[in-house]
């Protein structure tokens, strides 16, 4: 049997490729996270839910654009507004938030991939930065993408803003989309950092977005201060969107409408920072892999 044994002396080979800075690993992991969340390069079943969610987000824009093209002599004021659009796609935003961060964070800890990432040029802060950028980029698809599409279509149909009004509107779209994406990404990453199970994280995200509103508003009706409505995260960020666009929602009776704009903006900013800190502290206290 020893006659069949062979020894291959291959030795070690030096790496001859391009040597990038460690920061390049952040961009690489962020791009990989975007591809994973959207199901790119994976089986068809991984693409179904992201495709459905994007379709839900863009469908109102498509419907509004089609209506503006088909209808004759339609007034610009009868078209859907940008603030209303952010409110309408709230369910798609919640669904996307429940899908993105759990898919981006949970599998790495459950399979041990986190240890491999940290054994390379990434440390915990760089890892979280890369994952956060990936999650935020995907969220921007659903917060900014439909609004830009609707703006472009309205301009083509002759219902868009004037040349002088366009830069300010673009700035408002970018600000609204970024703030909304940051809030949903931060809260979903915070919940996802608490468990390794994607299903549990998804349920936790939905509960965090919906339960506080169902609790604080009855409490406000019973005499609690209106500032408690800042815990109704989706409604607060949607109200801030109306204010950024200079619009009035159809329902002006919400408790958050009684608060000053700086209070509403501060509440959204506090929620974003709180979610990021929860995620950061959670990863900081995890067992060291390096």
C-alpha positions as CSV (number, residue, x, y, z in Angstrom):
1,X,0.0,0.0,0.0
2,X,2.9,2.4,0.6
3,X,3.8,2.1,-3.1
4,X,0.6,4.1,-4.0
5,X,1.5,7.0,-1.8
6,X,2.7,10.2,-3.5
7,X,4.0,13.5,-2.0
8,X,3.4,16.8,-3.7
9,X,5.7,19.5,-2.6
10,X,3.7,22.6,-3.7
11,X,5.1,24.9,-1.0
12,X,3.7,28.4,-0.5
13,X,3.0,30.9,-3.2
14,X,3.2,34.6,-2.7
15,X,0.2,36.8,-3.4
16,X,0.9,38.7,-6.6
17,X,-2.4,40.6,-7.0
18,X,-3.2,44.2,-6.2
19,X,-2.9,45.1,-2.5
20,X,-5.8,47.3,-1.4
21,X,-6.2,49.3,1.8
22,X,-8.1,47.6,4.6
23,X,-10.9,50.1,4.0
24,X,-11.6,48.4,0.7
25,X,-13.0,45.5,2.7
26,X,-15.8,47.7,3.9
27,X,-16.9,48.5,0.3
28,X,-16.6,44.8,-0.7
29,X,-18.7,43.6,2.2
30,X,-21.3,46.3,1.7
31,X,-21.7,45.3,-2.0
32,X,-21.9,41.7,-1.0
33,X,-24.6,42.5,1.6
34,X,-26.7,44.3,-1.0
35,X,-26.4,41.4,-3.4
36,X,-27.3,38.9,-0.7
37,X,-30.3,40.9,0.5
38,X,-31.7,41.3,-3.0
39,X,-31.1,37.7,-3.8
40,X,-28.6,38.5,-6.6
41,X,-26.4,35.5,-7.4
42,X,-28.7,33.2,-5.4
43,X,-31.5,30.9,-6.2
44,X,-34.9,32.1,-7.4
45,X,-36.6,31.6,-4.1
46,X,-34.3,34.2,-2.5
47,X,-35.4,36.8,-5.1
48,X,-39.2,36.5,-4.6
49,X,-39.8,38.5,-1.4
50,X,-37.4,41.4,-2.4
51,X,-39.1,41.5,-5.8
52,X,-42.6,41.6,-4.3
53,X,-41.6,44.3,-1.8
54,X,-40.0,46.5,-4.6
55,X,-43.1,46.0,-6.7
56,X,-45.4,47.1,-3.8
57,X,-43.2,50.2,-3.4
58,X,-43.2,51.2,-7.0
59,X,-46.8,50.3,-7.8
60,X,-48.4,53.5,-6.5
61,X,-46.0,55.5,-8.5
62,X,-46.8,53.6,-11.7
63,X,-50.5,53.9,-11.0
64,X,-50.3,57.7,-10.4
65,X,-48.1,58.2,-13.5
66,X,-50.5,56.1,-15.7
67,X,-53.4,58.1,-14.4
68,X,-51.8,61.4,-15.1
69,X,-51.0,60.3,-18.7
70,X,-54.4,58.7,-19.5
71,X,-56.7,61.3,-17.9
72,X,-57.5,64.5,-19.8
73,X,-57.1,67.9,-18.2
74,X,-56.1,66.6,-14.9
75,X,-55.0,69.2,-12.3
76,X,-51.6,68.9,-10.8
77,X,-53.2,69.2,-7.3
78,X,-55.2,66.0,-8.0
79,X,-52.1,63.9,-8.3
80,X,-50.5,62.0,-5.5
81,X,-48.1,64.2,-3.5
82,X,-44.7,63.1,-2.4
83,X,-45.6,63.2,1.3
84,X,-48.7,61.1,0.7
85,X,-46.5,58.6,-1.3
86,X,-44.2,58.0,1.7
87,X,-47.2,57.3,3.8
88,X,-48.8,55.0,1.3
89,X,-45.7,52.8,1.0
90,X,-45.4,52.4,4.8
91,X,-46.3,48.7,4.6
92,X,-43.6,48.1,2.0
93,X,-41.1,49.9,4.2
94,X,-42.0,47.8,7.2
95,X,-41.8,44.6,5.2
96,X,-38.4,45.6,3.7
97,X,-37.1,46.5,7.1
98,X,-38.1,43.1,8.4
99,X,-36.3,41.3,5.6
100,X,-33.1,43.3,5.0
101,X,-31.2,43.6,8.3
102,X,-32.0,40.0,9.5
103,X,-30.8,38.7,6.2
104,X,-27.7,40.8,6.5
105,X,-26.7,40.2,10.1
106,X,-28.2,37.0,11.5
107,X,-26.6,34.4,9.2
108,X,-23.1,35.6,9.9
109,X,-23.4,34.9,13.6
110,X,-25.3,31.7,13.2
111,X,-22.9,30.1,10.8
112,X,-19.7,31.5,12.3
113,X,-18.9,33.7,9.3
114,X,-18.5,36.6,11.6
115,X,-15.4,35.1,13.1
116,X,-13.9,34.7,9.6
117,X,-14.7,38.3,8.7
118,X,-13.0,39.6,11.9
119,X,-10.0,37.4,11.3
120,X,-9.2,39.6,8.2
121,X,-8.9,43.3,7.8
122,X,-12.3,44.0,9.3
123,X,-12.8,44.8,13.0
124,X,-16.2,45.1,14.6
125,X,-16.6,48.7,13.8
126,X,-15.7,48.2,10.1
127,X,-17.9,45.2,9.9
128,X,-20.9,47.1,11.3
129,X,-20.1,50.1,9.0
130,X,-20.1,47.8,6.0
131,X,-23.3,46.0,6.9
132,X,-25.0,49.3,7.7
133,X,-24.0,50.8,4.4
134,X,-25.4,47.7,2.6
135,X,-28.7,47.8,4.5
136,X,-29.0,51.6,4.0
137,X,-28.3,51.3,0.3
138,X,-31.1,48.7,-0.1
139,X,-33.5,50.8,2.0
140,X,-32.8,53.8,-0.2
141,X,-34.1,51.8,-3.2
142,X,-37.5,51.9,-1.6
143,X,-37.5,55.4,-0.1
144,X,-35.8,57.4,-2.9
145,X,-36.2,55.3,-6.0
146,X,-40.0,55.5,-6.4
147,X,-40.0,59.3,-5.7
148,X,-37.4,60.0,-8.3
149,X,-39.3,57.8,-10.8
150,X,-42.5,59.6,-10.1
151,X,-40.8,63.0,-10.5
152,X,-39.2,62.1,-13.8
153,X,-42.5,60.7,-15.1
154,X,-44.5,63.8,-14.0
155,X,-41.9,66.0,-15.8
156,X,-42.3,64.0,-19.0
157,X,-46.1,64.1,-18.7
158,X,-46.0,67.9,-18.2
159,X,-47.0,67.9,-14.5
160,X,-43.6,68.3,-13.0
161,X,-42.1,71.3,-11.2
162,X,-40.5,74.2,-13.0
163,X,-36.8,74.3,-13.7
164,X,-36.3,76.7,-10.7
165,X,-38.3,74.5,-8.3
166,X,-36.6,71.2,-9.3
167,X,-33.4,71.5,-7.2
168,X,-35.3,72.2,-4.0
169,X,-37.6,69.3,-4.7
170,X,-34.7,67.0,-5.4
171,X,-33.1,68.1,-2.1
172,X,-36.4,67.4,-0.2
173,X,-36.7,63.9,-1.8
174,X,-33.1,63.1,-0.9
175,X,-33.6,64.4,2.7
176,X,-36.9,62.5,3.2
177,X,-35.6,59.3,1.7
178,X,-32.3,59.4,3.7
179,X,-34.0,60.1,7.0
180,X,-36.6,57.4,6.5
181,X,-34.0,54.8,5.4
182,X,-31.8,55.6,8.3
183,X,-34.6,55.1,10.8
184,X,-35.8,51.8,9.4
185,X,-32.3,50.5,8.9
186,X,-31.2,51.5,12.4
187,X,-34.2,50.0,14.2
188,X,-34.0,46.8,12.1
189,X,-30.3,46.3,12.7
190,X,-30.8,46.9,16.4
191,X,-33.4,44.1,16.6
192,X,-31.3,41.8,14.4
193,X,-28.3,42.1,16.7
194,X,-30.3,40.5,19.5
195,X,-31.0,37.1,17.8
196,X,-29.4,34.8,15.3
197,X,-32.7,33.7,13.9
198,X,-33.9,35.6,10.9
199,X,-37.6,34.8,11.5
200,X,-37.5,36.0,15.1
201,X,-35.7,39.2,14.0
202,X,-38.3,39.9,11.3
203,X,-41.1,39.5,13.8
204,X,-39.3,41.7,16.3
205,X,-38.9,44.4,13.7
206,X,-42.6,44.4,12.8
207,X,-43.6,44.5,16.5
208,X,-41.2,47.4,17.2
209,X,-42.7,49.4,14.3
210,X,-46.4,48.6,15.0
211,X,-46.9,47.9,18.7
212,X,-45.7,51.2,20.2
213,X,-48.2,53.2,18.1
214,X,-51.1,51.0,19.3
215,X,-50.1,51.5,22.9
216,X,-49.1,55.2,23.1
217,X,-52.0,56.7,21.2
218,X,-54.7,55.2,23.5
219,X,-52.6,56.5,26.4
220,X,-52.5,60.0,24.8
221,X,-56.2,59.9,24.4
222,X,-56.4,59.0,28.1
223,X,-54.5,62.2,29.0
224,X,-50.8,61.3,28.5
225,X,-48.6,64.0,26.9
226,X,-48.4,64.2,23.1
227,X,-44.7,63.8,23.1
228,X,-45.2,60.0,23.7
229,X,-46.3,59.8,20.1
230,X,-42.6,60.0,19.2
231,X,-42.5,56.3,19.9
232,X,-44.9,55.7,17.0
233,X,-41.9,55.5,14.7
234,X,-43.5,55.0,11.3
235,X,-46.1,57.8,11.9
236,X,-43.5,60.2,13.2
237,X,-41.1,59.8,10.3
238,X,-44.1,60.1,7.8
239,X,-45.2,63.3,9.6
240,X,-41.6,64.6,9.3
241,X,-41.8,63.8,5.5
242,X,-44.9,65.9,5.2
243,X,-43.1,68.8,6.9
244,X,-40.0,68.5,4.7
245,X,-42.2,68.6,1.6
246,X,-44.2,71.5,3.1
247,X,-47.5,69.5,2.8
248,X,-50.4,68.9,5.1
249,X,-51.6,65.3,5.7
250,X,-55.3,64.5,5.3
251,X,-55.5,63.6,9.0
252,X,-54.4,66.5,11.1
253,X,-55.7,65.0,14.3
254,X,-52.6,62.8,15.1
255,X,-50.9,63.8,18.4
256,X,-47.6,64.2,16.6
257,X,-49.1,67.1,14.6
258,X,-49.2,69.1,17.8
259,X,-45.5,68.9,18.3
260,X,-43.0,71.4,16.9
261,X,-40.9,70.4,13.9
262,X,-37.7,70.5,15.8
263,X,-39.2,68.1,18.4
264,X,-40.3,65.7,15.7
265,X,-36.9,65.8,13.9
266,X,-35.2,65.4,17.3
267,X,-37.3,62.3,18.1
268,X,-36.5,60.7,14.7
269,X,-32.8,61.5,15.2
270,X,-32.9,60.0,18.8
271,X,-34.5,56.8,17.5
272,X,-31.8,56.5,14.8
273,X,-29.0,57.0,17.3
274,X,-30.6,54.6,19.8
275,X,-30.9,51.9,17.3
276,X,-27.3,52.3,16.1
277,X,-26.0,52.3,19.7
278,X,-28.0,49.1,20.6
279,X,-26.5,47.3,17.6
280,X,-22.9,48.6,18.4
281,X,-23.1,47.7,22.1
282,X,-24.4,44.3,21.2
283,X,-21.5,43.5,18.9
284,X,-19.0,45.0,21.2
285,X,-20.0,42.6,24.0
286,X,-20.0,39.5,21.8
287,X,-17.4,36.8,22.3
288,X,-14.1,37.8,20.7
289,X,-13.3,35.9,17.5
290,X,-9.9,37.3,16.6
